[in-house]
Amino acid sequence: MNSYFVIALSAVLVALALSSPVELNEDQKALAKQHGEQCSKELNLTEEEVAKVKAKDFKNPTENIKCFANCFFEKVGTLKDGELQEEVVLEKLGSFIGEEKTKAALEKCRSIKGDNKCETAVKLHACFEEFKPDIKA
């Protein structure tokens, strides 16, 4: 994987982890890159899977893509063994969308479970996506 792609992929995943389009500082970009590279290597994503993640196409994700999301969210700290880490979500997401909106997201999403921790990660992402801020062009 070339370094441009890894950075782009990592930025997408940090945005997913935070459920918000965000501007990352250099330290966050470096950490996201590290997490993305580790998860990619651990899961051996195919070129097609990498392309889907890069395109933010999470419709009908493969098991590898689901597990990539779980891996990344665990490294960020928002999931642990398939369990939502509410305090971490409140801290990380609250600074981007506000504490009240984050609490509303947690209220709606906290009970979501998939058949396994990888599916749970994708389902939680979809739920939290509903709370991302509207960006006006």
C-alpha positions in Angstrom: 0.0 0.0 0.0 1.4 3.4 -0.9 1.7 6.0 1.8 -0.9 8.4 0.2 -3.4 5.6 0.3 -2.6 4.7 3.9 -3.0 8.3 5.0 -6.3 8.6 3.1 -7.6 5.3 4.5 -6.5 6.2 8.0 -8.3 9.6 7.8 -11.4 7.9 6.7 -11.3 5.5 9.6 -10.6 8.2 12.2 -13.6 10.1 10.8 -15.6 6.8 11.1 -14.3 6.3 14.6 -15.4 9.8 15.6 -18.5 9.7 13.3 -17.7 13.1 12.0 -15.7 14.7 9.2 -12.8 16.2 11.1 -9.6 18.0 10.4 -6.8 16.0 12.0 -3.7 17.5 13.4 -0.3 15.9 12.5 -0.2 13.7 15.6 -3.7 12.4 15.0 -2.8 11.7 11.3 0.4 9.8 12.4 -1.6 7.8 14.9 -4.4 7.1 12.4 -1.8 5.9 9.9 -0.2 3.6 12.4 -3.5 2.1 13.4 -4.6 1.7 9.8 -1.4 0.0 8.8 -1.6 -2.4 11.7 -5.2 -3.4 11.1 -4.6 -3.7 7.3 -1.6 -6.1 7.9 -3.5 -8.0 10.6 -6.5 -8.6 8.4 -4.8 -8.8 5.0 -7.3 -6.6 3.2 -7.7 -7.3 -0.5 -7.3 -4.5 -3.1 -11.1 -4.5 -3.5 -11.7 -4.2 0.2 -9.2 -1.4 0.4 -11.0 0.4 -2.5 -14.4 0.1 -0.7 -13.0 1.5 2.5 -11.3 4.4 0.6 -14.6 5.1 -1.2 -16.5 5.1 2.2 -18.6 2.3 0.7 -19.9 0.4 3.7 -22.9 -1.1 2.0 -22.7 -4.9 2.1 -19.2 -4.9 3.8 -17.1 -8.1 3.7 -16.3 -9.7 7.0 -12.7 -8.3 6.5 -14.0 -4.8 6.3 -16.2 -5.3 9.3 -13.2 -6.6 11.3 -11.1 -3.8 10.0 -13.6 -1.3 11.5 -13.5 -3.2 14.8 -9.7 -3.4 14.8 -9.4 0.4 14.2 -12.1 1.3 16.8 -10.4 -0.9 19.4 -7.1 0.8 18.7 -8.8 4.2 19.0 -10.4 3.0 22.2 -14.1 3.4 21.3 -14.6 -0.4 21.4 -13.2 -3.1 23.6 -14.0 -6.8 23.0 -17.1 -5.7 21.1 -18.3 -3.4 23.9 -18.8 0.3 23.4 -16.6 2.4 25.6 -19.0 5.1 26.4 -16.6 7.4 28.4 -14.1 7.3 25.5 -16.9 8.0 22.9 -18.1 10.9 25.1 -14.6 12.3 25.3 -13.7 11.9 21.7 -17.0 12.5 19.9 -18.2 15.1 22.4 -15.4 17.5 21.4 -16.6 17.4 17.8 -20.4 17.3 18.0 -21.0 18.5 21.5 -21.8 16.7 24.7 -25.6 16.7 24.4 -25.6 15.4 20.9 -23.0 12.7 21.9 -25.2 11.7 24.8 -28.2 11.4 22.5 -26.1 9.2 20.1 -25.0 7.0 23.0 -28.6 6.7 24.1 -29.7 5.5 20.7 -26.7 3.4 19.8 -25.5 1.8 23.1 -27.6 -1.3 22.9 -26.7 -2.2 19.3 -25.1 -5.6 18.9 -24.2 -7.7 15.9 -23.6 -11.4 15.6 -19.9 -10.8 16.5 -17.7 -7.9 17.4 -16.9 -7.1 13.8 -20.5 -6.8 12.9 -21.2 -4.8 16.0 -18.5 -2.2 14.9 -20.1 -1.7 11.5 -23.6 -1.4 13.0 -22.4 1.1 15.6 -20.7 3.1 12.9 -24.0 3.3 11.0 -25.9 4.4 14.1 -23.4 7.1 15.0 -23.3 8.4 11.4 -26.9 9.7 12.0 -25.4 12.2 14.5 -22.6 13.6 12.4 -22.7 17.3 11.9 -24.1 18.8 8.7 -21.4 20.3 6.6 -22.5 23.2 4.4 -20.5 23.6 1.2 
